[in-house]
Amino acid sequence: MELNDVIGYLAMGFVLLSFIMKQVKMLRIINTIGCFLFIIHGFLLIPINWPIVATNIAIVLINVYYLYFVKNNKSS
């Protein structure tokens, strides 16, 4: 198994794990880790898989925004 495959499976595991989290903050943190791994995975594919990269960058930005918003406003 190649390194990129391992990264892809780890990414999948983190994203799946995030769906069983009850606490929203933890869900977003675990999901962000999975998305970062998917970004790395997408860049390591030849040719680069831009849909994987772009989608996961967008998800990371959304998660970071909500983590920052929740942290600063304590609304969740």
DAGI-V58724 format. One record per run of one state. SS is the DSSP state (alpha for helix, beta for strand, coil for the rest). FROM is the first residue (numbers start at 0). LEN is the number of residues. If there is no record, write none. Layout:
BEGIN
ss=SS from=FROM len=LEN
ss=SS from=FROM len=LEN
END
This chain:
BEGIN
ss=coil from=0 len=2
ss=alpha from=2 len=16
ss=coil from=18 len=5
ss=alpha from=23 len=21
ss=coil from=44 len=5
ss=alpha from=49 len=24
ss=coil from=73 len=3
END
